Amino acid sequence: MNRTADELADALHRAASRAPHMSLDPVETVRLGRRRSRTRRAGVLGGAAVLVVAVAVGATALPDRAPALPAAPTGPVPSSTAAPQPTPDVVALAPTLRATRSPAATTAPDGTTWWLTGLSASGEHLVVGDEPVRWGTRTSVPFAAGDPGSDAGVASLELEWDAQADVRDHGPGNGYPSQASTSLGVPGDALEITMGAVPAWMPGARVALTFSYGVPDAGGEVRHVVELPTFPDPSGTGAQLYAVAGDPSLPDLTGTVPRGGSVSGASWVVFVGADGSTYVNGLPVTPGQLGVWLGGPAVDEVVAELRAMGAAL
């Protein structure tokens, strides 16, 4: 017993000695009270433990009282994020000039497939369609411009391409019809586009775009020729295509006279065959012919670049 309990017992003894005889011993009553108190607390704790066990047993023995949760999936959970759309591969040839290396397919709301070239301005895109028109050995290369995803759609820029064409059919009198230029966008946000197909009689030919005034490169040096990448026509014509876009500030793409200039700017596409032959809109390329189109120093630059591409000049 603790000190307080002893004092209480002594007091009860003194009181008992003066009180009439009782049937209950006061000291024993205190002891019994303590035992009952301890037993009651233990009973409460034990009852709680029994309750916990009973709940656990009940949850195990009575599974129908609460529906079981579905098992967690063991395989990979599919992501709710939509797969990224393919994007065209576009290369910068100069700060103000870029070209398509590989187009990317997109599906319009009406289900039509178009191939984006990655050349766009003010919401207008240069695209290639999926329904070329064929007549004999000739076919249309279905270039178009506009927004395939809008109600306005696109406008056709189709070029003619002949899988059996021969250089004799496209001499100085006829020129080469499988190339064209157009503009995209609005003033302040526009691009000048040059596009076309490699001549069928020059499979594997490399393509160069030449300039009379030139285009500044990343280092500020003016260049008069750049090589263009080509890509197979995704519409299935068999043609090898090219598409390049430049800033309207380049006079050679807009055909304007630059400040300080005396003649209009001009650009032209030169094809360099695997056999070293060259061709530009009905004519073979020679240093003398280049001298008519270019100034003296620029001729040397262009001749050197074309030779590096395999031209027999």
Buried (B, 14 or more C-beta within 10 A) or exposed (E): EEEEEEEBBEEBEEEBEEEEEEEEEBBEEBBEEEEEEEEEEEEEEEEEEEEEEEEEEEEEEEEEEEEEEEEEEEEEEEEEEEEEEEEBBBBEBBEBBBBBBBBBBBEBEEEBBBBBBBBBBEBBBBBBBBEBEEEEEBBBBBBBBBBBBEEEBBEEBBBBBBEEBEBEEBEEEEEBBBBBBBBBBEEEEBBBBBBBBBBBBBEEBBBBBBBBBBBBBEEEEBBBBBBBBBBEBBBEBBBBBBBBBBBBEBBBBBEBEBEEEEEBBBBBBBBBBEEEBBBBBEBBBEEEBBBEBBEEEBBEBBBEBBEEBBBEB
